[in-house]
Each structure stands twice: as C-alpha cells, then as structure tokens.
Amino acid sequence: MTRKTYSIFGAGAAGLYTAWRLLAGKATKAGQLKQLRKGDVLELYDWGRYDFSKRHRGTRAAGARICTWHYRNDPGQSFVELGGMRYSFWDQHPGKGAPDPNSGLAPGHRVVTKTIELLGLEKYSVPFNVTSDQLFYLRSRNFYLNDITSNNAAPYAANNFLSSTTPDQGFTTVQDLATTKPWDQFTRRDWCKFYQDGEITADLPSSSVFQKGDQLKDIGYWNLLYDQLGQEGFEYTADGNGYSSNVINTHAGVSFNINNEFTPGSQYRTLSIGYSGMFNALFDEIEKLAKAKGIEFRYHPDTRLHSILWKDGKAVFTYADRSDPNIAAGTREADAAWMAMPRAAIDLVAQATRFREPPKGAVDVLNHDKVQLYLEATIMQPSYKVGMFFDSPWWAPDAANPAPYPAQIIGYTITPEDIAALKKKKFPANALKAMATLVDVPYTSVADMVAAIENITEQPLGIAQTKALAAATRNDTIGPSVSNSPIRMVVYFGDNAPQPQKKPVYGILASYDDEDNTAFWRELELGPDRNRTIPWSQDTQPLDGPRAVPARMVKMLRRMLAELHFGPNADYSAVPEPLDAAYMDWSLPPFNAGYHEWAPHYDIGDVQRKIRKPSQLVGGGADADIFIVGEAYSNDQAWVEGAYCTAESVLNDFFGIVPIIDDCEYPFICPETSTV
C-alpha cells in the first residue's frame, strides 16, 4: 500500500486538534482507507515556534491566538492571558438545569470540555466567573452596574430611558424585534435556521429604516442598533458592553446570538496552569500517539505555507522559511492538506498564485471567484491586549488601601475539590451533601453561600465552619471593569500562581480592547527617538510572543487605570509602577485579527459547509482534499470551540472519523436543514 502523507499548516487550536484526532479518532468502516497507518507521515507546519515542550522550545506559549504569559516567563508564577482565556463549561452529568446533557438546550462548549477531559486536564479546570456588579468609567464618570437607576442614570441622553438600565438592555431591545420564541429555548440548530431565515417580527413605525419582514441576514448590526436606539442609545450600548467588535456592521442575526452568550446559566472556566496548557497537552499526545502507531510525525517550526494547488490527486505546495517568508524555499506534496489558519493567512497563501495561470492540470482552489467570495464572508476584528504584574492587588476592595472605586471582584464558588478538602477537615456531612448540589454557583458574599447551604440542611453553620468554608471557596471573579477610554476592559487575574510563591505577584489585563482602539496603542509601541524599521505588513509580533511595554505606554496605561479606579483627572501616579508589562497586538500578521465575525448578505450555513473543502465551490468536477479549519468560519467565532468544531466536522464528513461527542443535537457546523 502506498504511504500517505497528511500535511497540516498551522499549529494553533485547529491544527493541533486535527492532528490529535487523526491519530486518536475511531474510524467508521467506510473511512478505514483514509486513516493513517503504520509508515504513513503526518506533518505539522508552524510559521512560528511555540514552546511546546522541553524538546521543542519556542519563543512564546503554545496556542496561536491563545497566549498565557507568566511573570518572568516562569510557569510556576502568576499569569495573565494575552489571547483567548476561557471556555463555557459543559456539564456532562444530568442536573436540574440540564436533565439531558446531550439535548440541544444544554449549555456549554462540548468539544473543548470533552477534549480537556480526554487530555486529563479536568483537575486543572477552575471557575472563571464574571462579577455581578461591574465598575464603569464612562464619559468621565465612575459608577457600578447595580447603582444604575432612573434617579442615577448613566451619562447618556438615550431615548426611552435606556440609560436608566444596564448597557446590555440595548441588545435586548433590538433582539425583541425578532422574537419567535424565548431566546433561551434556541438550540444550535435553531440558531442556524435563524441566521438564514430570521426576520423582524415587530411592527415598527414608518420612521424606522428597517421594517417588519426584513431579513436579519441582510442587515448590518450597527445599522440596526442605530436605527432603533439612536446615537446616544447606541453609544451607551457600545461603550458599556466593553467590546467594540460586538457593535460593528456584522450579520445582525449572528450578533443576536453573540450578544446573548453571556447570560445566566453559562459557567465559564479556564485552566489553572494557563489556557495554553491545553495545547502543550495536545502536542504531547500527538507525539505519543504517532510513536505508538508507527506513524512518522514531522514537526516543521519556522516554516509557513507559501502556495498550494491541487494536481494529479495531490496537494502540491511550496513552503517558505520564517527568515524569508515571501520567497518559496521548496516544493512538497501531500495526499491531504489542512489550512488551519485564519482569513488573512489564507489570503496571503492565495496571493502567491493569484496573478498567473496554474500549470496544466492543476487547480488553484483558493483563487476561484466563489471561493474568494466565501473567504470574505467573515470580518477580521483586530484586538490588542496588555498585561501587567504588581506586588499588590491595589484594585481590590480588600486591598490595604482600597481605591475610591475598587473592582467588585470578591467571590466564592464551591468546587468538588473544595468539598473534598473540607471533608478531610471533618466538615458536617449534611453541609457537604448540600454543597454538592451547589457546585459552580457563584456567590458575591459568604453570607449568601452560607444561606444557600443552610436553606438545604435547615441547620446553621458555626463561626469556625463559616470561616473554613470562606477560606476554601474564595474564588474572586475576573471583573471585568469597563471604560470608554482606549483601555476598554480591565480583567483581574490576581495571584493565580500554579505553584506557591514566597512573594505573591498579582496580574491584570490592563487593556483588553479591539477595533479602532488598537491603533491608539500601536503608536506608543516604539517610544521616542525611534524610526520604524519593520513595515507593519511584515511585523509578526504575535508569533514572537509578548513584547515589553515601553515607558510611555506604561504611563498612559497607568493614567487610564487611575481614572477608572481613582476618579476623573486622577494622576497616573495613583497606580503603582508595574513589576512587568507586555502586550500582544493581534492586528498584526499572520493573524491580522484577534477574532472574526460573519458579514451580512451571506448564507453562512452554506459558507460553513462549503469553505471547509473549497473545491466544492469550484465546479467542473474538481475534488481537492484541501481543507480549511479554524474559528473564522465556524459557529463559535472567537472561541477555541469554533476551531475544534470545524476541524471535527471535516474529519467526520470527509475522513470517516466517529464524532468525539454525540452531535445529534449539537451540530459542529450548520447542517443543511434546521427547524425553529
């Protein structure tokens, strides 16, 4: 039998997941011939050089657009996430909220949750909750979410008393225009149907630009928000939600879902070793499985895909070295190829063959008009993150000298590990039994948590027991705090060191921003008396890893943090000098975006199904085993879940690999038909 070669381009979430599942997945009878066997070759190309293991050292943490940054680059020290940082937990056990975990209504990222379980990382999975009382600094005024009332409105002259409610009420107001049933009763299949057929169902006045019957897929979300909320209402919603990317002219129907994600019932979690740890574990498993099965695994760091064609039943590609990425260094072939990369990186590959005729018998899949049309169905959304470490949590309400406007982040969450620890301390058995029913429920105070336990046991906890409970379950929230200044959001990681340290260090994401705010920070990157020596189009900082923040940027950040926590016009010196600070500019190549979102005027279900194997769009009998996977063209954009789901769908549908979970009510991509 001829030896097969499978080549994967991109060593981020989608690429690693694909390699792992090719090795670990079970095949159907029909898919046996496509499976890798002893003597076959599995290649993984990585434009960067991620720090996967002691054997494969790199310049930055693993995970592409996930990047865990530890203080002093010491994995035992505290960390902040300078890229993706969490997942929505899927509880696989029947409970009150979801009697059937496999039903369409059970919340959570199922593929990520299952992957974490199969990799043996569940012991590191910890709550990553958000506060119920956000701190805002909007239009030079500091206030908390729970303080907003009709007598204490937010500083916006919004119509219909919108500024007397929370900022997300603007999203709700617009969503109510297209109600067909309660939004919490929508399954993934329902949403897929809604993306294509959803329309305005409310009777609107003639003054509205959009009217009853207008399809949401043909409406830009910014346009709709402005039409219904007015300028002041739009600005309040935009400023107060923290994400500028959530209010641009994306596909309105999809934006309904995106802005509906952060609802009660969603349990967010992360890994206590850092989110990048999942990708180190995937790489380790790939190496182990390949060795055990006699499959030759070839890892090619510092090597990018330069061009790709399909000819004579093979993917024929050129590759380039990182030191000279625009010039092809050689040519190779593969029986199947995966482009596990975002839109900008795919377009860079397509450019290499765009302006010449392909060789006789070759198919230039990427440059076909329909493929180009579908590749442009997602909008690239630039993002910028700046991390800082301090020797004290000066932002916390229980700091030695609290700021006038501290972040209300103190929280308590019961975990199975907490229950086990308290059991060893001979905590009352009836209280432990009650706590088992309250796992992962966030509480803002010890009193609320104790009341919930006592409501079940009908017996009071003693003072000593309450103190032990508080100490065991303390799990502060991450915030975030929100500002309409260019820092936009501040996320509080605190002292989260995986290993105990003599001197604790406290981390924050001092700026989590996107869209036009990224340009504000980029102009502060070089500092004084320096000319730019690398064009932005060739600055691959996201591959190099976190860069040190120069003094001017540090000072600007301290000034904005001071305004957020100490009040308008507070001097920057109110915020202490950080121990260390670094940034990741995700607007730079090869990603050119922190995340993506669907554009209007597309049948996104058809795009999802076709773009993953783009030769389906070429016609003329073209059948090229060249695949596109990643979050950009997924149902879960901006999440690792999206990358995993698109990869899983390709392996299921084109390689006969049995789905990793029960996908009957959890389609990995939008199916051909869905019903509401």
Secondary structure, 3 states (H helix, E strand, C coil): CCCCEEEEECCCHHHHHHHHHHHHCCECHHHHHHCCCCCCEEEEEECCCEECCCCCCCCEECCCCCCEEEHHHCCCCCEEECCCCCEECCCCCCCCCCCCCCCCCCCCCHHHHHHHHHCCCHHHEEECCCCCCCEEEECCEEEEHHHCECCECCCCCCHHHHHHCCCCHHHHHHHHHHCCCCHHHCCHHHHHHHHHHCECCCCCCCCCCCCCCCEHHHCEHHHHHHHHHHHHHHHHHHHHHCCHHHHCCCEHHHHHHHCCCCCCCCCEEEECCCCCHHHHHHHHHHHHHHHHHCCEEEEEECEEEEEEEEECCEEEEEEEECCCCCCCCEEEEECEEEEECCHHHHHHHHHCCCCCCCCCCEECHHHCHHHHHHHCCEEEECEEEEEEEECCCCCCCCCCCCCCCCCCCCCEECCHHHHHHHHHCCCCHHHHHHHHCCCCCEECCHHHHHHHHHHHHCCCCCHHHHHHHHHHHECCCCCCEEECCCCEEEEEEECCCCCCCCCCCEEEEEEEEECCHHHHHHCCCCCCCCCCCCCHHHCCHHHHCCEECCHHHHHHHHHHHHHHHHCCCCCHHHCCCCCEEEEEECCCCCCCCCEEEECCCCCHHHHHHHHCCHHHHCCCCCCCCEEEECHHHCCCCCCHHHHHHHHHHHHHHHHCECCCCCCCCCCCCCCCCCCC
